[in-house]
Amino acid sequence: MRAERQQTWIHQDTERARELLLKNVSPPGAIPGAIVASPSRSDPDYYFHWVRDSGIAVKAVLSLYQSATQAAARQWYLNLLMDFVNFSRHIQRTAARSPAGQGEPKFTIDGEPYSGPWGRPQNDGPAIRAIELTRLAFVLLNEGKRELVREKLYDAKLPTDSVIKTDLEYISHHWREPCFDVWEEVWGHHFFTRLLERTALVEGAALATRLEDAGAARWYLEQSRALGDELFLHWDPGRNHLVATRDQDGWSNPRSGLDSSVIVATLGGYATEEDFHLEGGSAYPVDQEQVLATAAALERTFEVMYPINDPSERIEGIAIGRYPEDRYDGYRTDSLGNPWPSLTIAFAAYYYKLAERYLRLERAVLTSTSLPFFERLPLEDPRFRPGEELLLGDPRFDDLVDALRRKGDAFLGRVHYHINPDGSLSEQMNRTTGYQQGAPDLSMNYAAYILAAEIGGHPSLLVDSRGESVVAVAPPWWR
């Protein structure tokens, strides 16, 4: 069975992640609601509000809001969220000055679109922002704050003056067009972007229905179904993994298509009928056989690629990078890529979420496609047959869930092993030494850690100014 978990250091790392993430929210001199990707202003300069990165950060802030038990703490987090809503609406308006329009990926802290050369448009940002603000809208509606939602988040009008509907209209009319990927390097149609766009449309349709915008709900669902058909084209049976980008352009070196962004997308990129009571179902949930095969392929690749993953070092968790052909080392694009803390943390979250899903379904199904994934688990009996089904109550099912959780812990353990003495994390971990490098205090690292720790049952021991606990484990539906 699962060994006793390292609660103390996970709690400490999570609390430190919360402190450092919140330092990047509304920093001095910024318009309230701006969230910088990193406080670094040179080598590299990440002192911008990326739409994508800020959406991931807000997911963590929303989780903290929902978990808070003290009224003052809840109000403080809600104020942060509403500042973000107001800033997002501001940059949606200023995006008209960008050649990418609503696909502009980054803004200055005073809300102006970045004017230098860049890979644009990037359409994952509006999708992530729409997803997280739609979830905020549902939380507020359930708290009886309907007028606040209508005023600030979704106004059910065309032309709209609300942040969620602006994003949904952009996504629903532009999802067929190619754009730059999550790594801002490749032009094409991307699994990461498409899965998140589909999620935004399905969840947006649920919100539109609740706010009596029936015509919009039908339109968003129509587009989500068409988008779902396109997603299935990303599977490559010959390579037995999902291909990150189709119709690729803008990269001089050949790419395998194997990319960690595929796994990250599944963490927040699927909507289910039971969650939203809507037609649409799931597209690539975490237990889908092709996702499992892709996760196994990524682990095998990075396990042998990065020297810090040498098993003789006796660190169980595998450090995870972006993709095998990566040449960005945090400073230069003609070097060797490294593992990233945020991606290694994301794999922890993936394993936790997979364990949770199997428990929810009360079964796990093994196929020939997913078999390589299960063969890598630390199980008492690792022998499986394609077509085998493990059911709740079977000792092998319990062993499987325990192994998934322990492996999730091991990924967090890998990050903890390489963390700076002050508890901070940079964009990358050197592939040979494990030392932190690249942009310091990356917001995505800290947001990812907060979310992974909660999914894995490691709530942070957060306290308010009086020393009283202000959080508990996030409710299951949020995870």
RARAZI-V527116 format. One record per residue. N is the residue number from 1. RES is the residue in three letters. D_FIRST is the distance of its C-alpha to the first C-alpha in Angstrom with 2 decimals. Layout:
BEGIN
n: [N	N]
res: [RES	RES]
d_first: [D_FIRST	D_FIRST]
END
This chain:
BEGIN
n: [1	2	3	4	5	6	7	8	9	10	11	12	13	14	15	16	17	18	19	20	21	22	23	24	25	26	27	28	29	30	31	32	33	34	35	36	37	38	39	40	41	42	43	44	45	46	47	48	49	50	51	52	53	54	55	56	57	58	59	60	61	62	63	64	65	66	67	68	69	70	71	72	73	74	75	76	77	78	79	80	81	82	83	84	85	86	87	88	89	90	91	92	93	94	95	96	97	98	99	100	101	102	103	104	105	106	107	108	109	110	111	112	113	114	115	116	117	118	119	120	121	122	123	124	125	126	127	128	129	130	131	132	133	134	135	136	137	138	139	140	141	142	143	144	145	146	147	148	149	150	151	152	153	154	155	156	157	158	159	160	161	162	163	164	165	166	167	168	169	170	171	172	173	174	175	176	177	178	179	180	181	182	183	184	185	186	187	188	189	190	191	192	193	194	195	196	197	198	199	200	201	202	203	204	205	206	207	208	209	210	211	212	213	214	215	216	217	218	219	220	221	222	223	224	225	226	227	228	229	230	231	232	233	234	235	236	237	238	239	240	241	242	243	244	245	246	247	248	249	250	251	252	253	254	255	256	257	258	259	260	261	262	263	264	265	266	267	268	269	270	271	272	273	274	275	276	277	278	279	280	281	282	283	284	285	286	287	288	289	290	291	292	293	294	295	296	297	298	299	300	301	302	303	304	305	306	307	308	309	310	311	312	313	314	315	316	317	318	319	320	321	322	323	324	325	326	327	328	329	330	331	332	333	334	335	336	337	338	339	340	341	342	343	344	345	346	347	348	349	350	351	352	353	354	355	356	357	358	359	360	361	362	363	364	365	366	367	368	369	370	371	372	373	374	375	376	377	378	379	380	381	382	383	384	385	386	387	388	389	390	391	392	393	394	395	396	397	398	399	400	401	402	403	404	405	406	407	408	409	410	411	412	413	414	415	416	417	418	419	420	421	422	423	424	425	426	427	428	429	430	431	432	433	434	435	436	437	438	439	440	441	442	443	444	445	446	447	448	449	450	451	452	453	454	455	456	457	458	459	460	461	462	463	464	465	466	467	468	469	470	471	472	473	474	475	476	477	478	479]
res: [MET	ARG	ALA	GLU	ARG	GLN	GLN	THR	TRP	ILE	HIS	GLN	ASP	THR	GLU	ARG	ALA	ARG	GLU	LEU	LEU	LEU	LYS	ASN	VAL	SER	PRO	PRO	GLY	ALA	ILE	PRO	GLY	ALA	ILE	VAL	ALA	SER	PRO	SER	ARG	SER	ASP	PRO	ASP	TYR	TYR	PHE	HIS	TRP	VAL	ARG	ASP	SER	GLY	ILE	ALA	VAL	LYS	ALA	VAL	LEU	SER	LEU	TYR	GLN	SER	ALA	THR	GLN	ALA	ALA	ALA	ARG	GLN	TRP	TYR	LEU	ASN	LEU	LEU	MET	ASP	PHE	VAL	ASN	PHE	SER	ARG	HIS	ILE	GLN	ARG	THR	ALA	ALA	ARG	SER	PRO	ALA	GLY	GLN	GLY	GLU	PRO	LYS	PHE	THR	ILE	ASP	GLY	GLU	PRO	TYR	SER	GLY	PRO	TRP	GLY	ARG	PRO	GLN	ASN	ASP	GLY	PRO	ALA	ILE	ARG	ALA	ILE	GLU	LEU	THR	ARG	LEU	ALA	PHE	VAL	LEU	LEU	ASN	GLU	GLY	LYS	ARG	GLU	LEU	VAL	ARG	GLU	LYS	LEU	TYR	ASP	ALA	LYS	LEU	PRO	THR	ASP	SER	VAL	ILE	LYS	THR	ASP	LEU	GLU	TYR	ILE	SER	HIS	HIS	TRP	ARG	GLU	PRO	CYS	PHE	ASP	VAL	TRP	GLU	GLU	VAL	TRP	GLY	HIS	HIS	PHE	PHE	THR	ARG	LEU	LEU	GLU	ARG	THR	ALA	LEU	VAL	GLU	GLY	ALA	ALA	LEU	ALA	THR	ARG	LEU	GLU	ASP	ALA	GLY	ALA	ALA	ARG	TRP	TYR	LEU	GLU	GLN	SER	ARG	ALA	LEU	GLY	ASP	GLU	LEU	PHE	LEU	HIS	TRP	ASP	PRO	GLY	ARG	ASN	HIS	LEU	VAL	ALA	THR	ARG	ASP	GLN	ASP	GLY	TRP	SER	ASN	PRO	ARG	SER	GLY	LEU	ASP	SER	SER	VAL	ILE	VAL	ALA	THR	LEU	GLY	GLY	TYR	ALA	THR	GLU	GLU	ASP	PHE	HIS	LEU	GLU	GLY	GLY	SER	ALA	TYR	PRO	VAL	ASP	GLN	GLU	GLN	VAL	LEU	ALA	THR	ALA	ALA	ALA	LEU	GLU	ARG	THR	PHE	GLU	VAL	MET	TYR	PRO	ILE	ASN	ASP	PRO	SER	GLU	ARG	ILE	GLU	GLY	ILE	ALA	ILE	GLY	ARG	TYR	PRO	GLU	ASP	ARG	TYR	ASP	GLY	TYR	ARG	THR	ASP	SER	LEU	GLY	ASN	PRO	TRP	PRO	SER	LEU	THR	ILE	ALA	PHE	ALA	ALA	TYR	TYR	TYR	LYS	LEU	ALA	GLU	ARG	TYR	LEU	ARG	LEU	GLU	ARG	ALA	VAL	LEU	THR	SER	THR	SER	LEU	PRO	PHE	PHE	GLU	ARG	LEU	PRO	LEU	GLU	ASP	PRO	ARG	PHE	ARG	PRO	GLY	GLU	GLU	LEU	LEU	LEU	GLY	ASP	PRO	ARG	PHE	ASP	ASP	LEU	VAL	ASP	ALA	LEU	ARG	ARG	LYS	GLY	ASP	ALA	PHE	LEU	GLY	ARG	VAL	HIS	TYR	HIS	ILE	ASN	PRO	ASP	GLY	SER	LEU	SER	GLU	GLN	MET	ASN	ARG	THR	THR	GLY	TYR	GLN	GLN	GLY	ALA	PRO	ASP	LEU	SER	MET	ASN	TYR	ALA	ALA	TYR	ILE	LEU	ALA	ALA	GLU	ILE	GLY	GLY	HIS	PRO	SER	LEU	LEU	VAL	ASP	SER	ARG	GLY	GLU	SER	VAL	VAL	ALA	VAL	ALA	PRO	PRO	TRP	TRP	ARG]
d_first: [0.00	3.75	6.34	9.40	11.59	15.14	16.89	20.20	21.20	20.04	22.15	24.96	24.98	25.02	27.86	29.75	29.33	30.87	33.75	34.55	34.32	36.74	39.16	39.60	40.46	44.23	45.02	48.46	51.28	49.35	50.03	47.46	44.58	44.68	41.37	41.76	39.35	39.72	42.28	43.43	47.07	47.74	46.16	44.55	46.05	43.30	45.11	45.32	43.89	42.18	41.79	38.47	36.94	38.25	36.78	33.26	34.03	35.28	32.09	30.40	33.36	33.20	29.55	30.62	33.51	31.46	29.01	31.82	32.70	35.97	39.11	40.45	37.30	37.19	40.87	40.47	37.82	39.95	42.94	41.10	40.20	43.78	45.16	43.10	44.50	48.03	47.63	46.22	49.25	51.49	50.20	50.38	54.08	54.63	52.81	56.06	57.47	54.91	55.64	52.12	52.63	49.39	47.59	48.46	45.23	46.08	48.41	49.81	48.85	52.16	51.28	53.34	52.09	51.70	54.97	54.20	53.29	49.76	47.74	48.56	47.92	44.16	43.23	39.54	40.56	42.34	39.48	36.82	39.23	40.03	36.39	35.56	38.90	38.63	35.36	37.19	40.00	37.81	36.42	40.02	41.28	38.74	40.03	43.57	44.74	46.35	49.45	47.53	45.67	48.99	50.77	48.26	45.74	47.14	50.79	51.15	54.35	55.85	56.67	53.72	53.53	49.82	46.97	44.57	47.35	48.83	45.61	45.17	48.77	48.40	45.25	46.68	49.90	48.60	45.29	47.12	48.48	46.90	45.88	44.18	40.43	37.86	38.60	42.32	43.33	43.63	45.82	44.73	42.57	39.00	35.76	34.57	37.83	38.19	34.77	35.32	38.89	37.83	35.38	38.17	40.55	38.32	37.34	40.93	42.23	40.20	41.75	45.19	44.93	44.05	46.99	49.34	49.84	49.66	51.50	49.20	46.10	47.51	48.36	44.95	43.22	45.74	44.97	41.18	41.54	43.73	41.39	38.44	40.49	40.97	37.28	36.59	39.07	36.70	34.63	35.68	34.58	36.10	33.87	30.88	30.44	32.04	35.15	35.46	39.27	41.89	45.62	44.85	47.58	48.01	45.98	47.84	44.99	43.37	39.88	37.18	36.21	32.59	31.85	28.98	31.04	30.00	26.36	27.60	29.91	27.25	25.63	28.78	30.83	30.26	31.59	30.68	32.94	30.81	30.95	34.69	36.14	38.07	38.83	37.18	33.54	30.99	31.87	29.03	26.03	22.88	21.66	25.08	25.00	27.54	25.69	22.52	24.85	26.50	23.38	22.53	26.17	26.26	23.28	24.83	28.15	27.30	24.99	28.12	30.69	29.83	30.06	27.64	24.86	25.63	22.40	24.19	23.95	20.19	19.61	16.77	18.10	21.16	24.33	25.83	29.58	31.96	33.16	33.95	37.69	37.46	40.34	40.05	38.90	39.39	43.09	44.55	44.19	45.34	42.58	38.98	36.30	33.20	29.68	29.72	27.47	27.90	26.71	23.70	22.80	23.60	21.02	18.37	19.86	19.90	16.18	15.63	18.44	17.29	14.00	16.37	18.85	16.72	15.79	19.51	20.64	18.11	18.12	17.77	20.66	20.86	24.33	26.12	26.61	23.01	21.63	21.92	19.50	16.67	17.50	16.76	13.09	10.52	9.24	8.80	12.02	14.02	17.09	18.53	22.01	24.08	24.62	21.36	20.08	16.59	16.97	15.23	14.21	13.45	10.05	10.63	11.34	8.16	6.46	9.52	9.48	6.24	7.95	11.13	10.43	9.37	12.45	14.49	13.86	15.00	18.18	18.98	18.41	20.97	23.46	23.00	23.73	27.03	28.05	31.50	31.93	33.17	30.12	32.14	31.39	33.98	34.17	32.96	31.25	33.38	32.03	32.94	32.66	30.23	32.83	33.47	36.55	38.45	38.97	37.50	35.69	35.06	34.56	32.19	29.73	29.62	29.58	26.70	24.66	25.44	24.49	21.24	20.08	20.99	19.37	16.06	16.43	18.01	21.49	24.11	25.66	29.05	32.09	35.69	38.79	38.62	35.06	33.73	30.55	31.56	28.38	25.34	22.68	24.65	25.07	23.00	26.14	26.91	23.78]
END
